[in-house]
């Protein structure tokens, strides 16, 4: 759990894992497109923003 990992997360030289990065959450509104390349593939990720209850 997050609380059990605080010492590790706040230690000098901490490097987050890919899973940790994917599990981060930032509040957002609107639509955001992110593009990135990995090996020979291009990825487009769309964030439609907001909580389901907040969408119109």
C-alpha angles and dihedrals in degrees: 000000000000094000092054091051098052095102091051094044095049096043118114111264094024112165116191120230122240089249090053091052092049091051095054116111129204123179111248140177130198124016122307126186121204122188127194139161126227118183106315096338132091118212129200115195120190122201109197090192136219132050117297089250090054097053119105 
